[in-house]
Amino acid sequence: MPISAHINRVIAGQLSWLKLQHSGGCYGYRIDAGDKRFCYLSDNEYDQEQAAPLADFTAGADLVI
């Protein structure tokens, strides 16, 4: 569920997260601030079933890491 957050007191934005597939547990994060979108997803053991959720989560991103 997305929440509103202030990040480093520099920008106001929305922080969202998505549970990723990893044996130790991992989440991907998305920050929406103004007209910019940044996504960070790491330690994911990719499975074809994730294609649609990952595409939806990162849609419109200016940068995906």
Backbone hydrogen bonds, N-H to C=O, Kabsch-Sander energy under -0.5 kcal/mol:
donor,donor_aa,acceptor,acceptor_aa,energy
3,I,15,L,-2.1
5,A,13,G,-2.0
7,I,11,I,-2.0
8,N,6,H,-0.6
10,V,7,I,-2.0
11,I,7,I,-1.4
13,G,5,A,-2.0
14,Q,32,D,-2.7
15,L,3,I,-2.1
16,S,30,R,-2.6
18,L,28,G,-2.1
20,L,26,C,-2.9
22,H,20,L,-0.8
25,G,22,H,-1.6
26,C,20,L,-0.5
28,G,18,L,-3.0
29,Y,40,Y,-2.9
30,R,16,S,-2.5
31,I,38,F,-2.9
32,D,14,Q,-2.5
32,D,30,R,-0.5
33,A,31,I,-0.5
33,A,36,K,-2.2
36,K,33,A,-2.2
38,F,31,I,-2.4
39,C,63,L,-2.6
40,Y,29,Y,-2.9
45,E,21,Q,-3.8
46,Y,44,N,-1.1
50,Q,47,D,-2.6
51,A,48,Q,-1.6
54,L,50,Q,-2.8
55,A,51,A,-2.3
56,D,52,A,-2.6
57,F,53,P,-2.4
58,T,54,L,-2.0
59,A,55,A,-0.8
59,A,56,D,-0.5
61,A,58,T,-2.1
62,D,37,R,-2.6
63,L,37,R,-1.3
65,I,39,C,-2.7
